[in-house]
Amino acid sequence: MDRNLAIELVRVSEFAALAASKHIGRGNEKAADQAAVDAMRKCLNSLTISGTVVIGEGERDEAPMLYIGEKVGSGGPKVDIALDPLEGTTITAKGGENAMAVIALAQEGGFLNAPDVYMKKISTNTNNEKVVSLDQDLKSNIIDLAKFKKINIKDLVICILDRDRHKDEIEIIRSTGARIKMIDDGDVSAVISSVLTSSNIDMYYGIGGAPEGVLAAAALQCIGGNLEGQLLFNNEDEIKRAKKTGVNDFNKIYQLNDLAMGDIMFSATGVTDGTMLKGIKITKNYAETHSIVMRSKTGTIRHINGEHNFDIKQLDH
């Protein structure tokens, strides 16, 4: 893939984030998400790619655009696309932290075609050593991570989504003496933060969306870190959906390279302020954006601060 494509990708996440930002704190999740979807699709179709959405807004009968299998772009190299036009719809509607627009490109076959089901995930940065794993219980993972980092367990910070389904896991973490950072939404950002040396999060653990797991894996292929995921199924319909995407082993623990591999480009733009990115700041005549763009092939990570001089009112349409 052409390296200039990485910069073009930033425009896509920027445009989606700018559109979503008009809905920060207004309590309407659907409106925020739709604005981001519309903007991202419009911008994607201007790229010189022949893209196929493999991680998107759902299946064709559920989503009118950016659905799984949709073809986008104006023609060019064939690429697979994983995207979340607004990661953190609830966050945006409530004016919370860590909402962002996310997109990743890979060569054909570079992403797991993950069904829209839950995935149990564990991530941390242990310099490619296998210290934690979904093969063992949570308590053992916490103990082993503290030993690897040569710190007391009480100094570890474990990030987990604040959900009823995590009630037992939260109690286990507390029983070890480790600290907890509970988040309302946005586990792509949380997984990324768990591997950054600049973050105070030591490990991410818990159940979130499988598509978000693939997006997080795309980022980790660019910046390093460890991630494992295991698909979870609540009913026969979800199993059928998984079979349609090519999943046959329903108990498999996916490693990072199973989720995302090859030459990957990743871009994210902050919608609201967060651990990794600053949110959109709109003034009278322009809007400021903060994005991160990465490429696995070169190991390049760029932080891009944009100043967009245009009629801000156009984002309302």
MOZI-V235754 format. One record per residue. N is the residue number from 1. NEAR is the number of other ideal C-beta (glycine too) atoms within 10 Angstrom. Layout:
BEGIN
n:N near:NEAR
n:N near:NEAR
END
This chain:
BEGIN
n:1 near:19
n:2 near:12
n:3 near:11
n:4 near:9
n:5 near:17
n:6 near:20
n:7 near:14
n:8 near:19
n:9 near:27
n:10 near:21
n:11 near:17
n:12 near:28
n:13 near:32
n:14 near:25
n:15 near:25
n:16 near:30
n:17 near:32
n:18 near:25
n:19 near:28
n:20 near:33
n:21 near:27
n:22 near:19
n:23 near:25
n:24 near:19
n:25 near:12
n:26 near:13
n:27 near:11
n:28 near:14
n:29 near:17
n:30 near:10
n:31 near:16
n:32 near:28
n:33 near:21
n:34 near:19
n:35 near:24
n:36 near:30
n:37 near:24
n:38 near:17
n:39 near:23
n:40 near:30
n:41 near:22
n:42 near:15
n:43 near:20
n:44 near:27
n:45 near:14
n:46 near:14
n:47 near:21
n:48 near:13
n:49 near:23
n:50 near:15
n:51 near:22
n:52 near:17
n:53 near:21
n:54 near:24
n:55 near:28
n:56 near:27
n:57 near:23
n:58 near:13
n:59 near:15
n:60 near:13
n:61 near:7
n:62 near:11
n:63 near:15
n:64 near:13
n:65 near:18
n:66 near:23
n:67 near:15
n:68 near:22
n:69 near:11
n:70 near:19
n:71 near:10
n:72 near:24
n:73 near:18
n:74 near:12
n:75 near:9
n:76 near:14
n:77 near:15
n:78 near:11
n:79 near:24
n:80 near:21
n:81 near:26
n:82 near:29
n:83 near:29
n:84 near:30
n:85 near:30
n:86 near:29
n:87 near:27
n:88 near:30
n:89 near:24
n:90 near:15
n:91 near:25
n:92 near:33
n:93 near:22
n:94 near:18
n:95 near:15
n:96 near:19
n:97 near:18
n:98 near:25
n:99 near:32
n:100 near:31
n:101 near:33
n:102 near:30
n:103 near:27
n:104 near:31
n:105 near:28
n:106 near:24
n:107 near:15
n:108 near:13
n:109 near:11
n:110 near:23
n:111 near:26
n:112 near:25
n:113 near:18
n:114 near:26
n:115 near:23
n:116 near:18
n:117 near:20
n:118 near:19
n:119 near:24
n:120 near:18
n:121 near:27
n:122 near:25
n:123 near:27
n:124 near:24
n:125 near:21
n:126 near:16
n:127 near:9
n:128 near:10
n:129 near:9
n:130 near:11
n:131 near:18
n:132 near:24
n:133 near:14
n:134 near:16
n:135 near:12
n:136 near:12
n:137 near:10
n:138 near:21
n:139 near:15
n:140 near:13
n:141 near:22
n:142 near:23
n:143 near:17
n:144 near:16
n:145 near:21
n:146 near:21
n:147 near:11
n:148 near:14
n:149 near:17
n:150 near:6
n:151 near:12
n:152 near:10
n:153 near:17
n:154 near:10
n:155 near:13
n:156 near:22
n:157 near:16
n:158 near:28
n:159 near:25
n:160 near:22
n:161 near:19
n:162 near:13
n:163 near:16
n:164 near:5
n:165 near:11
n:166 near:18
n:167 near:9
n:168 near:9
n:169 near:20
n:170 near:16
n:171 near:9
n:172 near:18
n:173 near:23
n:174 near:12
n:175 near:11
n:176 near:18
n:177 near:13
n:178 near:22
n:179 near:17
n:180 near:16
n:181 near:18
n:182 near:13
n:183 near:24
n:184 near:14
n:185 near:22
n:186 near:29
n:187 near:28
n:188 near:27
n:189 near:29
n:190 near:28
n:191 near:27
n:192 near:31
n:193 near:24
n:194 near:28
n:195 near:23
n:196 near:15
n:197 near:6
n:198 near:7
n:199 near:17
n:200 near:12
n:201 near:23
n:202 near:23
n:203 near:27
n:204 near:27
n:205 near:25
n:206 near:24
n:207 near:18
n:208 near:24
n:209 near:19
n:210 near:26
n:211 near:27
n:212 near:24
n:213 near:29
n:214 near:27
n:215 near:28
n:216 near:34
n:217 near:32
n:218 near:28
n:219 near:28
n:220 near:25
n:221 near:26
n:222 near:23
n:223 near:16
n:224 near:16
n:225 near:23
n:226 near:22
n:227 near:26
n:228 near:23
n:229 near:28
n:230 near:19
n:231 near:23
n:232 near:14
n:233 near:16
n:234 near:9
n:235 near:9
n:236 near:8
n:237 near:10
n:238 near:17
n:239 near:16
n:240 near:11
n:241 near:16
n:242 near:21
n:243 near:12
n:244 near:12
n:245 near:16
n:246 near:9
n:247 near:20
n:248 near:7
n:249 near:9
n:250 near:13
n:251 near:6
n:252 near:12
n:253 near:15
n:254 near:24
n:255 near:15
n:256 near:20
n:257 near:12
n:258 near:15
n:259 near:26
n:260 near:29
n:261 near:19
n:262 near:16
n:263 near:15
n:264 near:25
n:265 near:27
n:266 near:30
n:267 near:28
n:268 near:29
n:269 near:30
n:270 near:27
n:271 near:31
n:272 near:24
n:273 near:16
n:274 near:22
n:275 near:20
n:276 near:20
n:277 near:24
n:278 near:16
n:279 near:23
n:280 near:27
n:281 near:14
n:282 near:16
n:283 near:9
n:284 near:5
n:285 near:10
n:286 near:13
n:287 near:20
n:288 near:14
n:289 near:25
n:290 near:22
n:291 near:23
n:292 near:22
n:293 near:22
n:294 near:24
n:295 near:22
n:296 near:23
n:297 near:14
n:298 near:12
n:299 near:10
n:300 near:13
n:301 near:13
n:302 near:13
n:303 near:11
n:304 near:15
n:305 near:9
n:306 near:17
n:307 near:10
n:308 near:16
n:309 near:8
n:310 near:11
n:311 near:7
n:312 near:17
n:313 near:8
n:314 near:9
n:315 near:20
n:316 near:9
n:317 near:8
END
